[in-house]
Every structure is written in C-alpha cells, then in structure tokens.
C-alpha cells in the first residue's frame, strides 16, 4: 500500500541487510531497538527466518508472542519500521501494546509515523486484533500526537522502571 506520503510497509528482504543494520545501529545510539532482537553477530538469513517464525507463531521463545515485523519504505529508502503483535501477554498489555513503531531521525516530522501507525492498524485488524493498544513514553509528545491522530484514547499512564519515563496507554477502536 502506497499513500500520499509515498510510504509502504513491507517485509524485510535479503537485499535490505546493509541499510537495515545501519538503521539499527543509528537507533540503538538513541536507546531504541530498531531491529527487534538483532545483534551484530546475527546472520541475516537467520534473522529473516526468526521474523518469519514470529509471524506464523512457530519456534517462539518463552514470553514472545506472534507478530508481524515490517519496514517502512519511501522511494526505495528505509525510513522506519513497525512491529505488530497479534496478541498481548501481561508485559505487553502493561507497557508495550500491540504496535511498536519507529522512524529514523532524518525522516521525522514528515508524517511518516502517523502513516506507519495507520497502516499498522489495518494489518492488526487483518490478523484479528479488535481493540488495539498502543503505548508511548510519557515524555514523547510527538508519539502521543501520532497515536491520538489515529484515534487513540488515553486510558492511563503507568509507571515503569526507576529512572525511566512512565508509559501512556492508548486504545484505538
């Protein structure tokens, strides 16, 4: 699906390795895990297989739920990513929600986060999620605005670990 922003969500491909690893390193320096469970030592084909396993709910480690991981692309460039959890466990229900998304720093403030979340909601509904929980750090006004622009209604704000910002919990749908 391509929109007025030109953004489309798609699975990672073999040819994405260099760009994706660079994006992951850049976001790690900001404290954000862009590539879920990706390490420098992870072979790329094994990483793609792990994401495929998660999508279909196969070989999941304890505490990991089925989910769809997609990158956001505009004009052939990776600009962000989304992780859509098909179900919630206790931890996800309290702190992370159904959808986690991120936009690389050079591409922020262009409407991409809003569009990533909008498309992610369509995918969440396609895998059977009715009401969608989305969270953000209490001090992240930009993410709060993105969630609210997509219909998010604030349920509450919950404390997290000491020294970390509280989480704003929104329901959509």
Secondary structure, 3 states (H helix, E strand, C coil): CCCCCCEEEECCCHHHHHHHHHHHHHHHCCCCCCCCCCCCCCCHHHHHHHHHHHHHCCCCCCCCCCEEEEEEEECCEEEEEEEEECCCCHHHHHHHECEEEEECHHHCCCCHHHHHHHHHHHHHHHCCCCCEEEEEECCCHHHHHHHHHCCCEEEEEECCCCCCCCEEEEEEC
